[in-house]
Amino acid sequence: MKKKSIYYFLLLLTLLFTGCEATEDSGGMDNGKMCDFQFCLKLPESISVETKVTIGDEKITVNNVWILQYNASGEFIKSLYKEDKASDDNDFVKENDYMVRINTDATSDTEKFSDIVSCFYIIVNGGETLLKDFKGTETELKATTVDFTAPTGSTPTLLTSGPSKYDPKTTSSGSTEGDKKVVFVSRLFRAYAKVTVRVQFNDASASLSDMTATITNIPTKMALYTAGGGSSNSKYPATIDGTTMKTTETAFSGLTSTAGSSAYFCMPENLRGLGISESFEGKNKESNGPGSTSVTTSTPDGKLTGCTYLTLKGTYKYASSHTAGIKVEYRFYLGDNLTNNYNIQRDHHYDLTINIKGANSADLRVKITDGNVAVFDDVDTIENEVSF
């Protein structure tokens, strides 16, 4: 297994010079000076190992942006919605394939932000109605969700960043009082995971005819931030019912039994936690399922409720002369490993290769790439020989 290298893109704050003015909002909160802010959004690069050189099908266009500012006490200060329109060429400036600059109107007080200790949240492609009239807390913002309906055939475009801290004292560069312009460069993250699956055969003459592929337990909503802003140890979705999870089978129509072919689907994060299995075979057993209260619990309750899994069904034939074939069903519980982890994390790519050796066995390999990884050849690789 290669060691995963994660390079965190830190927030870059640079100060240039332009005018500021003192003001207070209608609620009496002291928001200090109102300054001209510029937001440079760094789009996430490919998390597919095979497409590291080009953006490929992972290219995301920034169509609209929500920018929200909260003070040091976590109180809402203001929000700003900007949409890419042909009439506003100066608002959205594409610097290159991975950088978009969002300009606010320096002449409009409604587009200026407060020059005080605070933090910013950025939501890309959420749409105007998502946060219209929203003035909630940071916790309420993080828990805000977007409906998710199609795991195959399309790629979501929802990206977020934050909280990004801002302190006018530590970021000041000798600017004179009243002369400041703030430029943010902020790294965006996917609010979803990508899962690629390919089917191969140990024997070139073997086949899996009439194959169907399905995915079960797909969350129906994407939260703006990890675990809906909850604890890193909490399950998400917290409850499993018809409104939070599609528990019936969803057809994975893009996947075929042609040897070596692959297809992918995207899904919201599904943080179900750790079980107690020490083998791939044991991961499918109900009694080894994850706990009910914490993703790191050491006392699982023996439930697989809500855990995402892939099912392949078909007729396995050793050779073309094997006319009758053998009815088979393979089930693979997804997660950060093949034994006891059932977490599907946002901004991660799970690359699953299934090498079918026979009617009752297969080699299984998973490559997991974090969206923060800069060198996409350096990923987690997990291999198992599976007996069904």
N, C-alpha and C positions, 0 to 999 in steps of 0.2 A: 504494500500500500504506500502510495506517495503521500508525503506530508502536505496538508493543505496550507497554502500561503495566502494570507488575507492582507490586502493593502487597503487601509482605510483612507478614504478621501476626506480630508479635514476641510472645514469651512474656511475659506480665504476671505478676509475682509480688507479692503483697501480704501483709503480715503482720498478723494479728489476734492476739488473746491467749487462751491457754488453757494447760493444764498439759503439761509434758514430764517424762520421767524417763530417767535414765542406765541403759544396759544394754549387754551384749555378746552377740553371737550364739554358738551352740554351737561354732563353728569358731574362736573366739578373736579374730576380726577386730574391731577397735575401730570400732564404728558410732556412737559418741557417744550423744547423747540420742535417745530415741524420741518423736516428736511427732505431733500430730494434723494430718493433711493433708486438704485438700479440693480436688477436681479439677473445674474447670468446663470442659467440652468444647464448643468452638465448632464446630458442624457446618459443612461446606462449603456455600457457596451454589451456585446454579445455574450451570453452565458452558454452558448452551444460550442463545444470543443471543435466540432467539424466546421463551424463558420467563423472562426476567430479572425480571419483576415477581412471579411466583409460583414456588413450588418445583416444581410440576407433578410429573412422574413421577420427579424426582430426590430426592424426600423420603426420607430415611433415618432409621429409628428405631433408637435405641441400645438394644439388647437385652442386651448383656453387654460387660464391659470387663476387659481385663488391664492392670495397671499394674506396671511393673518398674523397680527402682532399681539403679543401678550406681555404685560409688565412683569417685574421681578416677583410680584406677589401672585402671579398666575391669573391676573384679571385681564379680561378682553379689552384691547385698546381699539383696534379697528380691523377691517378686512377690505380687500380690494380685489375685484374681479376684472380680468383683462382677457379679451378674446381676439384671436387673429382675424383681422378683417382687411380686405384689400384697401379700404380707405384709411387704414391706420398702419401704414408701412413702417413707421418709426417706432411703433409699440413692440413689434415682434421682429427681431433682427436675427437671421440665421448666420451665425459666425462660421460654422462648419457642420459636418454631419453629426457632431456630438455636443454642440454648444448653441444655445439659443439665449439671446439677450432680451429681457423684458424691460422696457423703459416706462417709467411713470411720467406723468405730465408735470413738469417743474412749475408750471404756472397755475396749477389747480390745487387748492388746499385739500380737496377731497381725495387726491391721489398721493399726498405726502404722508410719511410715517413719522413717529415721534423719535427724537434723538435722545433716548433714555435707555438705561439698562433694561433689556427686554429679550424676547426670543421670537423667532419667526417660524411659521409653518407654511409650506408650499404644497399645493395639490394641483396636479396637472391632469387635464382632460376629465375633470369631474362634472363639468357642465354648470351652467349658471344657476339652475334650480337646486343644486346639491347643498349650497350654503347660503342661499338667498335669505336675508334677514336673520342670519345666524349670529348670535352674540353669546354663545355658550362658553363654558369653561374649557380648559385644555383637555380635561378628562372626557368631556362630552364631544369635543372635536375628534379625539383619537378613536372614539367608539362609533363615529358616524360611518355608515356602510353604503355601499353601492350594490345594486342587484346584480347577480351573476346567473346566467341561464345557459350559455353555450360553451361546454368544455372542449368541443372539437370544432374545427373548421374556421376558427378565428382566434386572434390573439388580443387579449385586453390591452388597453392603452393607459390605464390608470397608474400614475406615478406620484410619489410623495417624497418630501424631505422634511426634516425637522425633528425636534426643536433645534434651531440654530441660534446660538446665543450671540447677543450684541451688547457691547459695553463701550460707550463713546470715549471713556477714559483710556482703556487699554488699547483701543484701536486708533486713538488720535495720533496724528503724525505731525504735530506742531502746527496744526491749523489754527487760524485766528478765530476768535469768538464770532460766530455768525457766518462763517465761511466754510461750509462743509457739504460734501456730497458723498454718499455712502454707496459702495459697490459690493454686492454680495456675489460670490461664486459658490453655488450650492449643488452638491451631488444628489441626483434623484434616484429613487429605488422603486422597483416594481412592487405592486401591491398583490402579486400573484406568483405562483410557481409554474414551472414548465416541466412536463414529463414526456420524454421521448422513449418509444418502445420499438424494438426490432426483434423479429423472429428468425432464427437460423436453425439448421439441422446438422446434427453430427454426421449423418450419412447423406450424401448428395442425392441418393435415390429415394430417400424418405420424403413424406409430404404430410400435410395436415389439411385434408379436404373439408369443404363446407365450414371453414373456421369462422367463428364469431368472436368478437372481443367486446367486452363491456367494462364499465367502471362503476363502482358502487360506493356510496357515501361521499358525495361532493357537496361542500357548503354552498348555500344559495346566495351568500352575500360576501363581498370583500370589504373588510374594514380598512379605513384610511391608514391605520398604523398597527404594528404588531400586536396581536392578541387583543385588538380593540382597545389598546391602552392599558390593559390589565397587567398583572404580575407576569414576569417571564416564566414563572412556575405554574401558571394557571392554564387549564385547558381552554381551547378556543376552537369552535364555538363552545360556550360553557354548557349549553343544554342542547340535546338532540331531539328535534321534532320536525314536523313537516314544514315549518317556516324557516328553520336554520340549516337543514340538511336534506338533500335528495337521497333517500335511503334505498330507492329502487335502482335497477340497472339502467345505465345510460350507454347507448351503443357507441362504441369507438369505431366508427365506420371507416376511418382513414387507414386502419391497420389491416394488412392483408397477410396471407400465409406465404407469399412469395419470399423465398429465402433471401435474406439480406436487406429486404425493403424495410423502411421505417416510417413511423408517423408520430405526431406529438399531440398532446392536449394540454391545455392550461386550466388551472383551478385556483380558487382562493386557498390561503393557508389553512391547514387542518392540524392543529396541535393536540394530539391525543395522548402523548406521553410515552412512558417506558413500561414494558412488561418484564417478565422474568425468564423468558425462554433463553436457552443457550445454543439453539440451533435453528436453521431455517424451518425445518419441519415443525418445530415447536411454536413458531410464530403464528401459525394458523390455528392453534388450539385455543379455545375459549378460556380455559383455565389459566392461560399465560398472559391474558390481556392486560392492558395498562390500568393504572389506578383511576379512581373516580374524582379525586380532589386536586392532585398536583402532578405535573408532567415529570417530576423527579421523585415521586413517591417510591418507597421501598416496599410498600404493601399493596400490590395490585389487587383489584377486586375480581379478577377473572372475567372481564368483559371485553369484547371486541367492538362494542357498540360505537358507531360513528367512525371507525377506522377505515381509511380508503383502501380499496383493493381492486386489482385487475383480474378479470376472468377470461380465459381462453377456452373455447369449446370446439370440438371438431372430431373428425375421424382420422386417426393416425394410421398411415400405411408405411410399411417398411420399404416397399418398392411398388412400382406400377402394377406388378403382377399380383399384389396383395389386394384383391378386389373387395373383399368384405371389410377389411380394416377393423380398427378397435376404437370404440367411442371413448374419448378422453375429456377430462376437464382439469385445467391447471388454474390455481388461484394464487395470486401473489399480493401479499399485504405490503404496501409501500411505506417508505420511511427513510430515516437517515442511516439505517443499516438493515441487514436482512435477518436479524435475530430478534431484537427486543425493542426497537425504536419505531414508533408509529407516527412521527412528526413529519408533516409536509410543510416546509418553511417558505415564506415569501422570498422572492428574489433569488431562488435557487433553481438549478436545473438538475433533474434526475434523469439520467440516461441509462435505461434498462435494456440489456441484451439477454434474450432468452434463447439458449442453444438447446433445442430438444434432442435428447439422445435416444429416446424410446418412448413407449407408451406410459412408462412409469418413472422416468427420470429426465433431468435436464441440468445443464450448467447455467448458472445465473450470475450475471455481472452487473453491478451498478456503479456508474461514475456520478459523483455529486459535485457540482460546481457552484460555489457561492458567487453571487453577483459582485462581491467586493474583490474577487480574485482578479489580479491583473494579468497573470500568465496562465492562459487557459489550458495548457498542457499539464499543469500542476494541480491535479484534482484528487479527491478521495476515490479510490477504486476498491470495491468490495466484491469478492468472488466466492461463490458457493457451488457445491454440487448438490442438487436437490433430488430427493427421492419422494415420489408421490404414492 
